[in-house]
Amino acid sequence: IWIVFTTLFAFGFVLISVTPSQTDLNHIIFGNLLGVSSSDLLQVAVLGAVALGVLLVKRRDLTLFAFDPVHANAIGLSPKRLSALLLGVLALTAVVALQAVGVVLVVAMLIIPGATAYLLTDRFSRMLMIAPAISAACAITGIYISYYLDTASGGMVVMTQGIVFTLVYLFSPSHGVLAKWIVQRRRRSLSAPAGARQSSPELDRSDEALRDRG
């Protein structure tokens, strides 16, 4: 994916440098969410609908291919075709995200919501609902913050996603760092030997009395 992504990205730069164009490179690299035209919105809507439709129709086959391609091949599915289909949907998603955050930050838009959802649930079906919800909420929040602080909208959207991921990474009930630390403390306290318990003054005095009697 990265070889194709970077190669085509470099090819686009070469075409822009050779062919006269009114395209601003800053908008391509960092996005221009607040300056999206109606034609761009129509393009995003069409590509997003196509990607969503493919995922809904082929979700079972793509899920099986992603987790167990050998089993998918055994039941008659073509791993090569499913791999090409998955890469095609990923390319459409990247094109949609380019309008919002540009080439540099599109990778964060693809990775951070899924990673955040992975820390919140172990069920793949719930993950597919949580990840888009987090992405949409962070996008709206980041746009509002960028408007009031007069900052780059694409960068603020990704920063909002990064902040949410950090909070979930620390405080997730099942996979968070704090939750794991609490579980480890409980296991250590339960597995500690009886002689490792802290001695109290009453126990010390009783031990001294027994030694005096002996």
Backbone torsions as a table, in degrees:
resi	resn	phi	psi	omega
1	ILE	NA	-45.8	-177.0
2	TRP	-68.0	-34.8	178.0
3	ILE	-63.9	-46.5	178.5
4	VAL	-64.7	-43.0	-177.0
5	PHE	-61.6	-51.5	-177.1
6	THR	-69.3	-35.6	179.9
7	THR	-66.2	-46.6	178.2
8	LEU	-67.1	-33.2	176.7
9	PHE	-63.5	-44.9	177.5
10	ALA	-64.7	-38.0	178.0
11	PHE	-62.6	-38.9	177.0
12	GLY	-63.8	-39.5	177.1
13	PHE	-63.9	-39.3	179.0
14	VAL	-63.8	-43.1	179.4
15	LEU	-63.4	-40.8	-179.9
16	ILE	-66.7	-37.0	-179.1
17	SER	-72.3	-27.7	-178.9
18	VAL	-88.9	-43.7	-175.5
19	THR	-92.3	130.4	176.0
20	PRO	-61.5	130.7	-177.4
21	SER	-151.7	153.1	177.2
22	GLN	-92.9	8.0	-177.5
23	THR	-73.7	131.6	177.5
24	ASP	-87.0	124.6	-178.4
25	LEU	-65.5	-30.3	178.2
26	ASN	-63.1	-35.4	178.0
27	HIS	-69.0	-33.5	178.2
28	ILE	-72.3	-40.6	-175.3
29	ILE	-77.2	-45.5	-173.5
30	PHE	-111.8	-0.5	178.5
31	GLY	80.9	165.3	178.8
32	ASN	-149.0	67.9	-172.0
33	LEU	-63.5	-38.3	-177.3
34	LEU	-79.3	-7.8	179.3
35	GLY	-114.3	23.4	-179.2
36	VAL	-73.2	133.2	-179.4
37	SER	-86.8	173.9	179.8
38	SER	-66.1	-35.7	177.1
39	SER	-66.2	-37.1	176.4
40	ASP	-65.4	-39.6	177.6
41	LEU	-63.6	-40.1	177.5
42	LEU	-64.5	-40.8	177.9
43	GLN	-63.0	-44.4	179.1
44	VAL	-62.8	-41.7	-179.2
45	ALA	-64.5	-43.0	-179.1
46	VAL	-67.0	-48.3	-179.0
47	LEU	-65.3	-39.0	177.6
48	GLY	-65.0	-39.3	178.2
49	ALA	-65.9	-38.9	178.2
50	VAL	-64.6	-46.9	179.8
51	ALA	-62.4	-43.0	179.5
52	LEU	-65.4	-40.4	179.0
53	GLY	-64.0	-41.6	178.2
54	VAL	-64.2	-41.4	179.8
55	LEU	-65.6	-38.1	179.9
56	LEU	-70.0	-38.0	-178.0
57	VAL	-74.3	-42.0	-174.2
58	LYS	-107.8	24.3	-174.0
59	ARG	-64.1	-39.2	-179.1
60	ARG	-68.1	-44.6	179.8
61	ASP	-65.8	-41.7	180.0
62	LEU	-67.7	-37.6	177.9
63	THR	-65.2	-44.0	178.4
64	LEU	-64.0	-41.1	178.9
65	PHE	-64.8	-39.1	-177.9
66	ALA	-67.3	-35.6	-176.2
67	PHE	-96.7	-30.7	-176.7
68	ASP	-150.4	80.0	-179.3
69	PRO	-65.8	-27.5	178.8
70	VAL	-65.5	-44.2	177.8
71	HIS	-66.3	-36.2	177.5
72	ALA	-62.9	-40.0	177.6
73	ASN	-69.0	-33.8	-178.3
74	ALA	-68.3	-30.4	-178.4
75	ILE	-93.3	8.1	173.5
76	GLY	104.1	0.1	177.7
77	LEU	-82.6	153.4	-179.9
78	SER	-98.6	108.8	179.0
79	PRO	-60.5	-34.1	179.8
80	LYS	-65.7	-43.2	179.1
81	ARG	-67.5	-40.8	179.0
82	LEU	-67.1	-35.8	176.5
83	SER	-64.8	-43.1	177.5
84	ALA	-64.8	-39.0	178.6
85	LEU	-65.1	-42.2	179.7
86	LEU	-65.3	-41.0	176.7
87	LEU	-65.6	-36.0	176.9
88	GLY	-64.7	-43.4	176.5
89	VAL	-63.9	-38.8	177.3
90	LEU	-63.8	-39.3	177.7
91	ALA	-64.6	-41.6	176.8
92	LEU	-62.4	-41.5	178.3
93	THR	-63.5	-39.4	178.5
94	ALA	-65.1	-39.8	178.6
95	VAL	-63.8	-40.4	177.5
96	VAL	-63.4	-42.8	-178.2
97	ALA	-71.9	-24.0	179.1
98	LEU	-59.7	-34.5	179.7
99	GLN	-64.6	-26.2	-175.3
100	ALA	-93.2	-50.7	-169.9
101	VAL	-121.3	-4.7	178.9
102	GLY	85.3	-179.3	-174.7
103	VAL	-71.3	-39.3	-173.4
104	VAL	-66.2	-42.3	-173.1
105	LEU	-96.7	1.2	-178.3
106	VAL	-67.1	-31.2	179.0
107	VAL	-63.8	-40.0	178.1
108	ALA	-64.3	-37.3	177.6
109	MET	-64.9	-29.5	-179.7
110	LEU	-82.4	-29.5	-170.8
111	ILE	-99.4	-46.0	-169.6
112	ILE	-62.2	-46.3	179.5
113	PRO	-60.7	-41.0	178.3
114	GLY	-66.6	-40.8	177.8
115	ALA	-64.9	-37.0	177.6
116	THR	-66.7	-43.7	178.1
117	ALA	-64.4	-33.6	178.8
118	TYR	-63.2	-32.5	178.9
119	LEU	-78.0	-14.6	-176.8
120	LEU	-98.6	-22.0	-177.4
121	THR	-151.3	155.5	176.0
122	ASP	-103.4	-5.4	180.0
123	ARG	-94.3	129.3	-175.4
124	PHE	-67.1	-34.7	-179.9
125	SER	-64.7	-41.6	176.7
126	ARG	-67.8	-35.9	179.3
127	MET	-60.7	-37.8	179.4
128	LEU	-67.0	-22.6	177.2
129	MET	-91.7	-35.8	-177.1
130	ILE	-70.8	-41.7	-176.3
131	ALA	-60.6	-49.7	177.0
132	PRO	-64.3	-34.4	179.1
133	ALA	-64.4	-43.5	178.0
134	ILE	-63.9	-42.4	-179.7
135	SER	-61.9	-45.2	-180.0
136	ALA	-66.2	-43.1	-179.7
137	ALA	-64.1	-42.5	179.1
138	CYS	-67.8	-34.9	178.4
139	ALA	-64.5	-46.2	179.4
140	ILE	-65.1	-44.2	179.7
141	THR	-63.6	-43.5	179.9
142	GLY	-64.3	-36.9	178.8
143	ILE	-66.1	-43.5	178.0
144	TYR	-63.0	-42.7	179.5
145	ILE	-64.5	-42.6	179.5
146	SER	-65.0	-31.4	179.2
147	TYR	-68.3	-45.2	-177.2
148	TYR	-77.5	-29.3	179.6
149	LEU	-94.6	-5.0	179.9
150	ASP	57.5	54.4	179.0
151	THR	-122.0	177.1	179.2
152	ALA	-67.6	128.5	-175.5
153	SER	-68.4	-44.0	-179.6
154	GLY	-62.8	-45.2	178.3
155	GLY	-63.2	-37.7	179.8
156	MET	-69.9	-34.2	176.8
157	VAL	-63.0	-46.0	179.9
158	VAL	-68.0	-37.5	176.7
159	MET	-62.5	-39.1	177.1
160	THR	-62.7	-42.3	176.3
161	GLN	-63.1	-39.8	178.3
162	GLY	-64.8	-37.6	178.1
163	ILE	-66.9	-42.6	177.9
164	VAL	-62.6	-42.3	178.3
165	PHE	-62.4	-40.7	179.2
166	THR	-62.9	-43.4	178.8
167	LEU	-64.0	-42.7	178.8
168	VAL	-66.7	-38.9	179.2
169	TYR	-62.7	-31.4	-179.9
170	LEU	-87.2	-39.8	-168.4
171	PHE	-117.0	14.7	177.4
172	SER	-62.5	135.5	-176.5
173	PRO	-63.9	-27.6	-176.3
174	SER	-109.0	-40.4	-175.0
175	HIS	-115.6	5.8	-177.9
176	GLY	-72.6	154.8	179.4
177	VAL	-62.7	-41.9	-179.7
178	LEU	-65.8	-41.2	178.9
179	ALA	-64.0	-42.1	178.1
180	LYS	-64.7	-37.4	179.3
181	TRP	-65.7	-40.2	178.4
182	ILE	-65.8	-41.3	179.0
183	VAL	-64.0	-41.1	178.7
184	GLN	-65.1	-38.8	177.6
185	ARG	-63.6	-40.3	179.0
186	ARG	-66.6	-41.5	179.3
187	ARG	-64.5	-39.7	179.1
188	ARG	-66.0	-39.3	179.7
189	SER	-68.6	-35.7	179.5
190	LEU	-75.0	-32.6	-178.9
191	SER	-88.7	-1.5	179.9
192	ALA	-69.2	138.7	179.2
193	PRO	-66.8	160.2	-177.3
194	ALA	-64.0	-32.9	-178.9
195	GLY	-74.0	-11.0	-179.9
196	ALA	-87.0	-0.2	179.3
197	ARG	-68.8	151.0	-179.2
198	GLN	-69.6	135.3	-179.5
199	SER	-82.4	142.8	179.4
200	SER	-105.1	163.3	177.8
201	PRO	-59.8	-35.4	-179.8
202	GLU	-65.5	-40.2	178.2
203	LEU	-67.4	-36.4	178.1
204	ASP	-65.0	-41.5	-179.9
205	ARG	-67.0	-37.8	179.5
206	SER	-67.3	-37.3	177.4
207	ASP	-65.6	-38.8	177.5
208	GLU	-66.5	-37.9	178.8
209	ALA	-65.9	-38.6	178.2
210	LEU	-66.8	-37.3	177.9
211	ARG	-67.3	-36.5	178.6
212	ASP	-66.2	-38.1	178.9
213	ARG	-67.4	-35.6	179.4
214	GLY	-71.1	NA	NA
